[in-house]
């Protein structure tokens, strides 16, 4: 079976985070990283993905914004972009700027991430990520956790008895 989307991975993690070794969920958000949790008494960052391959969108897609012209100001701590009445601020601790004669590109520095929680992981991708982004401690594959597989099987049977189709999961092709 496969999960249909990232939100079901979030749902499963929310239910089973203690069994996965996380004491508390501190925060969930819609931007990178998806979650801050506590593991072994320390705050950690977590990104949820349906498959580990999807993590590349965050870690390799570091391009943030291309700015034409000279509407960029820098302070000791920030890069400030002014476009009409729109003002955006990027902390220098997380972003860098590259200037060309016609424009500037603001890029995210290497993204900090402790864990990736996914339904299925791709070992080739994981090895490549660990080489480039050594701070990723672990890729947690939910589809390999017996407690989660057991829960999903009971859930499927329960929904089936009620006459519902499980829309969150689909059979493997």
C-alpha positions in Angstrom: 0.0 0.0 0.0 1.0 3.6 -0.6 -0.1 6.9 1.0 -1.6 9.4 -1.4 -0.1 12.5 0.0 2.2 14.1 2.5 -0.7 15.1 4.9 -1.3 11.4 5.7 2.4 11.1 6.7 1.8 14.1 9.0 -1.3 12.4 10.4 0.6 9.1 11.1 3.6 11.0 12.7 1.2 12.9 14.9 -0.4 9.7 16.1 2.8 7.7 16.5 5.6 10.2 17.4 6.2 8.6 20.9 6.7 5.2 19.3 9.1 6.8 16.8 11.2 8.2 19.6 9.9 11.8 19.8 8.8 13.0 23.2 6.8 16.0 22.1 5.6 17.9 19.0 6.4 21.6 19.6 5.2 23.1 16.4 3.7 22.2 13.0 3.9 24.7 10.1 3.3 25.0 6.4 6.8 26.0 5.6 10.2 24.3 5.8 10.8 22.6 8.1 7.3 21.1 8.7 7.7 20.3 12.3 9.8 21.1 15.4 9.8 18.2 18.0 11.7 17.1 21.0 13.9 14.0 20.8 16.2 12.9 23.6 15.5 16.2 25.3 16.6 18.4 22.4 14.6 20.4 19.8 14.9 18.9 16.3 13.6 19.9 12.9 11.5 17.5 10.8 10.4 17.6 7.2 7.5 15.3 6.1 7.4 13.9 2.6 5.4 11.1 0.8 8.7 9.8 -0.5 12.3 10.7 0.4 12.8 11.7 -3.3 10.5 14.7 -2.7 13.0 16.2 -0.2 15.1 17.3 -3.2 12.6 20.1 -3.8 13.6 21.7 -0.5 17.3 20.9 -0.4 18.3 21.3 -4.0 15.8 24.1 -4.9 17.6 26.7 -2.9 16.8 29.5 -5.4 14.5 32.0 -3.7 14.1 35.1 -5.7 15.6 36.9 -8.7 15.4 40.6 -8.4 15.7 42.9 -11.4 17.3 46.3 -10.9 18.7 47.8 -7.7 15.9 47.6 -5.2 18.1 45.6 -2.7 19.4 47.0 0.5 21.7 45.2 3.0 22.2 45.7 6.7 24.5 43.8 8.9 21.8 41.2 9.6 19.3 41.4 6.7 18.8 41.5 3.0 15.9 43.9 2.2 14.1 43.7 -1.1 11.7 46.5 -2.1 9.4 46.0 -5.1 6.9 48.8 -5.3 5.1 48.8 -1.9 6.1 45.2 -1.2 9.0 44.8 1.2 10.6 41.5 2.0 13.3 40.8 4.5 15.7 37.8 4.5 18.0 37.2 7.5 21.6 36.9 6.4 22.0 34.0 8.7 19.8 31.9 6.4 20.1 33.6 3.0 22.9 34.8 0.7 22.8 37.2 -2.2 24.6 37.0 -5.6 24.8 40.1 -7.7 25.0 40.4 -11.5 25.0 43.7 -13.4 21.3 43.3 -14.3 19.9 41.6 -11.2 20.5 39.8 -8.0 19.6 36.3 -6.8 18.7 35.5 -3.2 19.3 31.9 -2.3 18.7 29.9 0.9 21.9 28.7 2.5 22.1 25.0 3.2 18.9 24.1 4.8 19.1 22.8 8.4 17.2 19.6 8.9 17.5 16.8 11.5 15.0 14.2 10.3 12.9 13.4 7.2 9.8 11.4 8.0 8.4 9.7 4.8 6.2 6.9 3.8 8.8 5.3 1.6 12.5 6.0 1.2 14.9 5.6 -1.7 18.3 4.5 -0.5 20.1 6.0 -3.5 18.6 9.4 -2.7 19.3 9.1 1.0 23.0 8.3 0.4 23.3 11.3 -1.9 21.6 13.6 0.7 23.8 12.4 3.5 26.9 13.2 1.5 25.8 16.7 0.7 23.7 17.5 3.8 25.5 15.6 6.6 23.3 17.1 9.3 20.3 14.9 8.4 20.4 12.4 11.2 17.8 9.9 9.9 15.2 9.2 7.3 12.3 7.6 9.1 10.3 5.3 6.8 6.8 4.8 8.2 6.0 1.9 5.8 8.6 -0.2 7.5 7.2 0.3 11.1 5.2 -2.7 12.2 3.0 -0.7 14.6 2.0 1.6 11.8 1.3 -1.2 9.3 -0.8 -2.9 12.0 -2.8 0.3 12.6 -3.4 0.8 8.9 -4.6 -2.8 8.4 -7.1 -2.4 11.3 -8.1 1.0 9.9 -8.7 -0.5 6.5 -10.8 -3.3 7.9 -12.8 -1.0 10.0 -13.6 1.4 7.1 -14.4 -1.6 4.9 -17.0 -2.9 7.5 -18.5 0.6 7.5 -18.7 0.5 3.7 -16.1 3.2 3.1 -13.1 3.1 0.8 -9.8 4.2 2.4 -9.0 7.3 0.3 -5.8 8.0 2.1 -4.1 4.8 0.9 -4.0 2.9 -2.3 -2.7 -0.5 -3.2 0.8 -0.7 -4.6 0.9 -1.1 -8.4 
